[in-house]
Amino acid sequence: MPIGLIWQTFLETPLINFMILLARASFGSYGLAILLFTVITRLVTFPLMLRTLRSMKQMQVISPLLAEVNKRYSDPRRRSEETMKIYKENGVNPLGCLGPQLIQMPIFIALYATIRLTMGNTPEGLLALSSRLYDFPYIREAIPLSSNFLFMDLSENGTVPLGVAVFAAMWLQQRISSSRTAATPGSQQAQMNSTMQWMMPIFFGYFFVVSLPAALGLYWGVGTVISLVLQWAFVGPGDFTWGSLIPAQLRPAAFGAGVSNASSSAARGGQTSSGDSDASASGGSQREDGRRGGGSGAGTAGPGARSGRRRRNPRG
């Protein structure tokens, strides 16, 4: 059996009928069907996602060790050997994070074909769709489907707001993921993380606006948000903070002058405390010197007084 026929029989055709069932259960809304399909897909792949999240958690734990290796060894071969040694000792698979991406790609490709067929409004498109439907009245009566959702036509190319939303979700996910990895500032790994943080979101955001139906952009954006929530819940944000999204020059204006005033007051308080401590130490040393001087004076006057008493005694 040809590969194309296997693909259509066991993946595309079941997915087409399943999407129509979801749309029928969602009051004929294809947008709600996409949302339900995204949630179901994430639930089905959750065990693999959980394994990936645990691998990310382990990577976060060993990130200080990796940073130390990057700092200590300049030879790439020795650095690679020590890095693999750390992976082996801690039971970490560096490729364990690729599992969900590998599973998502066949689903994404099949969903693209499904949207093209189910959103076809021409007679030729409806004829091609009818040949792929199962012989169930509940499914066949759902055709045609409504493609309007959130001021978008899901059968047409994506809109600019959808592209911006996909970009923002992917950029935030990349930013949080890069905060968990150990990379020396200025190193090749740090430069690669910075490049990936921007290039992937820009590529997908532009791709979904220009080339692909809006339904695929909706699926990808919602799936990214769900993955982001799962990563935050099971792995944590790492070194990421919401305040880090604001440039350092704009943080006083964003958080108010109270933050900078509090910082300067704390600095002045620290300087005052330091001055008081120095003054106290100086006063204490002066008092100590005074006590020493008094003690030596008393010791000098002591013999003279005793000799005076000796001189008076014979007269008495």
C-alpha positions as CSV (number, residue, x, y, z in Angstrom):
1,M,0.0,0.0,0.0
2,P,1.4,3.4,-0.9
3,I,2.6,5.7,1.8
4,G,0.1,8.4,0.7
5,L,-2.8,6.1,0.9
6,I,-1.8,4.9,4.4
7,W,-1.5,8.5,5.5
8,Q,-5.0,9.4,4.2
9,T,-6.6,6.2,5.5
10,F,-5.2,6.1,9.0
11,L,-4.6,9.8,9.8
12,E,-6.3,12.4,7.5
13,T,-9.7,10.7,7.0
14,P,-10.2,9.9,10.7
15,L,-9.1,13.5,11.6
16,I,-11.5,15.0,9.1
17,N,-14.5,13.1,10.5
18,F,-13.4,13.8,14.1
19,M,-13.2,17.6,13.4
20,I,-16.7,17.6,11.9
21,L,-18.0,15.7,15.0
22,L,-16.4,18.4,17.2
23,A,-17.8,21.2,15.1
24,R,-21.3,19.6,15.3
25,A,-20.9,19.3,19.1
26,S,-19.8,23.0,19.2
27,F,-23.0,24.3,17.6
28,G,-21.5,24.3,14.1
29,S,-18.5,26.6,15.1
30,Y,-15.3,25.4,13.5
31,G,-13.3,27.8,15.8
32,L,-14.6,26.1,18.9
33,A,-13.9,22.7,17.3
34,I,-10.2,23.9,16.8
35,L,-10.0,24.9,20.5
36,L,-11.5,21.5,21.6
37,F,-9.2,19.6,19.3
38,T,-6.2,21.5,20.7
39,V,-7.1,20.7,24.3
40,I,-7.7,17.0,23.5
41,T,-4.4,16.8,21.7
42,R,-2.6,18.2,24.6
43,L,-4.3,15.9,27.0
44,V,-3.5,12.8,24.9
45,T,0.1,13.8,24.6
46,F,0.4,14.9,28.2
47,P,2.3,11.8,29.4
48,L,5.0,12.5,26.8
49,M,4.8,16.2,27.7
50,L,5.2,15.4,31.4
51,R,8.3,13.3,30.6
52,T,9.7,16.3,28.7
53,L,8.9,18.7,31.5
54,R,10.7,16.4,34.0
55,S,13.7,16.4,31.6
56,M,13.6,20.2,31.6
57,K,13.5,20.2,35.4
58,Q,16.6,18.0,35.5
59,M,18.3,20.3,33.1
60,Q,17.5,23.2,35.4
61,V,19.1,21.3,38.3
62,I,22.3,20.5,36.5
63,S,22.5,23.9,34.8
64,P,25.1,25.2,37.4
65,L,27.3,22.2,36.6
66,L,27.1,22.9,32.9
67,A,27.9,26.5,33.5
68,E,31.0,25.5,35.5
69,V,32.1,23.2,32.6
70,N,31.6,26.0,30.1
71,K,33.7,28.3,32.2
72,R,36.5,25.8,33.1
73,Y,37.2,24.2,29.7
74,S,38.0,26.1,26.6
75,D,38.7,23.1,24.5
76,P,35.4,22.2,22.7
77,R,36.2,18.4,22.7
78,R,37.0,18.3,26.4
79,R,33.9,20.5,27.2
80,S,31.7,18.1,25.2
81,E,33.1,15.1,27.1
82,E,32.5,16.7,30.5
83,T,29.0,17.8,29.5
84,M,28.1,14.3,28.4
85,K,29.6,12.9,31.6
86,I,27.3,15.2,33.6
87,Y,24.3,14.1,31.5
88,K,25.1,10.4,32.1
89,E,25.7,10.8,35.9
90,N,22.4,12.6,36.4
91,G,20.4,10.5,34.0
92,V,19.5,13.4,31.7
93,N,18.6,12.9,28.0
94,P,19.5,16.2,26.2
95,L,17.2,15.2,23.4
96,G,14.3,14.4,25.6
97,C,12.6,17.8,24.9
98,L,12.2,16.9,21.2
99,G,9.5,14.3,21.7
100,P,6.4,16.6,21.7
101,Q,7.7,18.5,18.7
102,L,8.2,15.3,16.7
103,I,4.6,14.2,17.5
104,Q,3.1,17.6,16.8
105,M,4.5,17.8,13.2
106,P,2.4,14.9,11.8
107,I,-0.7,16.2,13.5
108,F,0.0,19.7,12.2
109,I,0.4,18.5,8.6
110,A,-2.7,16.3,8.8
111,L,-4.7,19.2,10.3
112,Y,-3.6,21.5,7.4
113,A,-5.1,19.0,4.9
114,T,-8.2,18.6,7.1
115,I,-8.8,22.4,7.2
116,R,-8.3,22.7,3.4
117,L,-10.9,19.9,2.8
118,T,-13.5,20.8,5.5
119,M,-13.4,24.5,4.7
120,G,-13.9,24.0,1.0
121,N,-17.0,26.0,-0.1
122,T,-16.8,25.3,-3.9
123,P,-18.7,22.4,-5.5
124,E,-15.4,20.7,-6.2
125,G,-14.3,21.1,-2.6
126,L,-17.6,19.7,-1.2
127,L,-17.3,16.8,-3.6
128,A,-13.8,16.0,-2.4
129,L,-14.9,16.3,1.2
130,S,-18.0,14.0,0.7
131,S,-15.7,11.2,-0.6
132,R,-13.7,11.3,2.7
133,L,-16.7,11.3,5.1
134,Y,-17.9,8.2,7.0
135,D,-21.4,7.1,6.1
136,F,-23.0,8.5,9.3
137,P,-26.0,11.0,9.0
138,Y,-24.8,12.9,12.0
139,I,-21.5,13.7,10.2
140,R,-22.9,14.4,6.8
141,E,-25.7,16.7,8.0
142,A,-23.1,19.0,9.6
143,I,-21.8,20.1,6.2
144,P,-21.2,23.0,5.4
145,L,-19.4,24.4,8.5
146,S,-19.2,27.9,9.7
147,S,-15.7,29.3,9.3
148,N,-16.2,32.6,11.1
149,F,-14.6,32.9,14.5
150,L,-13.4,35.9,16.5
151,F,-13.8,38.3,13.5
152,M,-11.7,35.9,11.4
153,D,-12.4,33.7,8.5
154,L,-10.6,30.5,9.5
155,S,-10.4,29.3,5.9
156,E,-8.4,32.3,4.8
157,N,-4.9,33.4,5.7
158,G,-4.3,34.6,9.2
159,T,-4.7,38.2,10.4
160,V,-2.1,40.5,11.8
161,P,-3.5,40.3,15.4
162,L,-3.4,36.5,15.2
163,G,0.2,36.6,14.0
164,V,1.2,39.0,16.8
165,A,-0.5,36.7,19.4
166,V,1.4,33.6,18.0
167,F,4.6,35.6,18.1
168,A,4.0,36.8,21.7
169,A,3.1,33.3,23.0
170,M,6.2,31.7,21.3
171,W,8.5,34.5,22.4
172,L,7.5,34.2,26.0
173,Q,7.9,30.4,25.9
174,Q,11.4,30.7,24.4
175,R,12.3,33.4,27.0
176,I,11.2,31.2,29.9
177,S,12.9,28.1,28.5
178,S,16.2,30.0,27.9
179,S,16.1,31.2,31.6
180,R,16.4,27.5,32.7
181,T,19.5,26.7,30.6
182,A,23.0,27.4,31.6
183,A,24.8,29.7,29.2
184,T,27.8,31.9,29.9
185,P,27.1,35.5,28.7
186,G,28.8,36.0,25.4
187,S,29.3,32.3,24.7
188,Q,28.1,30.6,21.5
189,Q,25.2,28.9,23.5
190,A,24.0,32.3,24.8
191,Q,24.1,33.8,21.3
192,M,22.2,30.8,19.9
193,N,19.5,31.1,22.7
194,S,19.1,34.8,21.9
195,T,18.8,34.0,18.2
196,M,16.2,31.3,18.7
197,Q,14.3,33.5,21.1
198,W,13.6,35.9,18.3
199,M,13.8,34.0,15.0
200,M,11.4,31.2,15.7
201,P,8.5,33.4,16.9
202,I,9.1,35.9,14.0
203,F,9.1,33.0,11.5
204,F,5.9,31.3,12.8
205,G,4.1,34.6,13.4
206,Y,4.8,35.8,9.8
207,F,4.2,32.3,8.4
208,F,0.7,32.0,9.9
209,V,-0.3,35.5,8.7
210,V,1.0,35.2,5.1
211,S,0.9,31.5,4.1
212,L,-1.4,29.4,6.2
213,P,-5.1,29.4,7.1
214,A,-6.1,31.2,10.3
215,A,-7.4,27.9,11.8
216,L,-3.8,26.6,11.9
217,G,-2.6,29.8,13.6
218,L,-5.4,29.4,16.2
219,Y,-4.4,25.8,16.8
220,W,-0.7,26.7,17.2
221,G,-1.2,29.7,19.4
222,V,-3.6,28.0,21.8
223,G,-1.4,24.9,21.9
224,T,1.6,27.2,22.8
225,V,-0.3,28.8,25.6
226,I,-1.3,25.4,27.0
227,S,2.3,24.2,26.9
228,L,3.4,27.4,28.6
229,V,1.0,26.9,31.4
230,L,2.1,23.2,31.8
231,Q,5.8,24.2,31.9
232,W,5.1,26.9,34.5
233,A,3.1,24.5,36.7
234,F,5.4,21.5,36.6
235,V,8.8,23.0,36.0
236,G,8.6,26.5,37.2
237,P,9.7,29.8,35.7
238,G,13.4,29.3,36.5
239,D,15.2,32.6,36.7
240,F,12.4,34.3,34.7
241,T,10.5,37.2,36.3
242,W,7.8,39.4,34.8
243,G,9.8,42.5,35.7
244,S,12.6,41.3,33.4
245,L,10.4,41.9,30.4
246,I,10.7,45.6,31.1
247,P,14.0,47.2,30.0
248,A,16.2,48.3,32.9
249,Q,16.0,52.0,31.8
250,L,12.2,51.9,32.0
251,R,11.7,50.0,35.2
252,P,11.8,53.1,37.6
253,A,9.1,54.7,35.4
254,A,7.1,51.5,35.3
255,F,7.2,50.6,39.0
256,G,7.1,54.2,40.2
257,A,9.7,56.5,41.8
258,G,9.2,54.8,45.2
259,V,11.4,51.9,44.1
260,S,14.4,54.1,43.2
261,N,13.8,56.3,46.3
262,A,13.7,53.2,48.5
263,S,16.9,51.9,46.9
264,S,18.6,55.3,47.4
265,S,17.3,55.5,51.0
266,A,18.6,52.1,51.7
267,A,21.9,53.0,50.2
268,R,22.1,56.2,52.3
269,G,21.0,54.2,55.4
270,G,23.8,51.8,54.7
271,Q,26.3,54.6,54.4
272,T,25.0,56.2,57.6
273,S,25.2,53.0,59.5
274,S,28.7,52.5,58.2
275,G,29.6,56.0,59.4
276,D,28.0,55.4,62.8
277,S,29.9,52.2,63.1
278,D,33.2,53.9,62.2
279,A,32.5,56.7,64.7
280,S,31.6,54.1,67.4
281,A,34.8,52.2,66.7
282,S,36.8,55.4,66.8
283,G,35.2,56.5,70.1
284,G,35.8,53.1,71.5
285,S,39.5,53.1,70.5
286,Q,39.9,56.6,72.1
287,R,38.3,55.4,75.3
288,E,40.5,52.4,75.3
289,D,43.6,54.6,74.8
290,G,42.4,56.8,77.7
291,R,42.0,53.9,80.0
292,R,45.5,52.7,79.0
293,G,46.9,56.2,79.6
294,G,45.2,56.5,83.0
295,G,46.5,53.1,84.0
296,S,50.1,54.0,83.1
297,G,49.8,57.4,84.9
298,A,48.6,55.6,88.0
299,G,51.4,53.2,87.8
300,T,53.9,56.1,87.5
301,A,52.5,58.1,90.4
302,G,52.3,55.0,92.6
303,P,56.0,54.8,93.6
304,G,56.3,58.6,94.2
305,A,53.4,58.5,96.7
306,R,54.8,55.5,98.5
307,S,58.2,57.3,98.8
308,G,56.5,60.4,100.1
309,R,54.9,58.4,102.8
310,R,58.3,56.9,103.7
311,R,59.8,60.4,104.1
312,R,57.1,61.5,106.4
313,N,57.1,58.5,108.6
314,P,60.6,59.2,110.2
315,R,59.5,62.7,111.2
316,G,56.5,61.3,113.0
